[in-house]
Amino acid sequence: MYFTDFLFKEIKDILIGNNLSPNRAYQIFNWIYRKFVFDFSEMSDISKKEREFLNENFNILSLELVESINGDDTIKFLFKTKDENFIETVLIIAPKNEDNERLTLCISSQAGCPLDCEFCATGKIGFKRNLSVSEIISQLLLVEKFILLNLKEFKPLGENLRHIGNIVFMGMGEPLLNTENVLKVINILTFSGGYNIGERHITISTAGIIPEIERFLNSQIRLAISLHTPFQEIREQIMPVAKKYKLPELIDAIKYYQNITERRITFEYILINELNDSEKDVIELKKLLSGLKYNLNLINYNPIPQSNFKPLSEEKIKNFTSLLDKHSIPYVLRKSKGSKLYAGCGQLGLLKLKNS
Ligand code: SF4
């Protein structure tokens, strides 16, 4: 069993069931989720008998860190699962003046992805399997340990000992095809006696798995939608999942979500040359998003060898953003961090391909 598969309450029940003090659960959570100690033998305030029980019954982490590669403002991590699947995680470092919480972790929820978006390297790998709760949490804990040992300039946040300020489920895979595990991960990581990150600091990015959206009506978790075009036909061409979950229904589901939660939605829009960068696109976008509270994030396309799509030139980006200004559509132009490392949006999976 992996300790990181379990909620605090479940661990307490296991301890009680084995005639051990349930209060130990606080201490163990403190060691693992606050001090990033992953060896029960080092947990000095736990009795020898209890440590033996833990060692006999649990492992803590279910991933092995194979490689980390530093870029200017990103570090990419390649992990291996016990059954030899490779997954990638990206640490994004904001400039000093940008944010107090400078570290964001882009985490994977599946090995590969079944959705096969035309612009995405992960989709081209195909689908291997959903990641377990422990495999998702292990990405975060191993990166926290890496920061603790190697990036000493990043002070822990507030009373917490964690370094990472935000978690985004935008790595490999579609999180809403692994919702049960993703929700359990969030439940574990938001526990105040452990990692203690607020739901508002967690974003789930989805290609638009409509029936799963309503599972977030009662939480503070932020939702991001991979939109990329306001036209149903084009969306179907670049995101096959759009054939099943169509744009009008997706927008209706988002409106319902927003009526209940009053939370702003983020739309991701990858800029692809000659595909979604014309005034016609802007006019349709305006119609599609009217009545919604939203952020529109523009990201220039990161080329991958398996696709013929091209990014926009500087001049074309300027032209597109001036069209958005002209039609009063607010946007943020994101610099795609990590594209040289194959750590940019849509590029996860290339590291393994490149190394193999
Ligand atoms: S963009 Fe996201 S949903 Fe689409 S194939 Fe890539 S990982 Fe899957």
Boltz pocket constraint, residues with backbone or C-beta under 6 A from the ligand:
constraints:
  - pocket:
      binder: B
      contacts: [[A, 112], [A, 113], [A, 114], [A, 115], [A, 116], [A, 117], [A, 120], [A, 121], [A, 122], [A, 123], [A, 124], [A, 171], [A, 172], [A, 173], [A, 174], [A, 207], [A, 346]]
      max_distance: 6.0
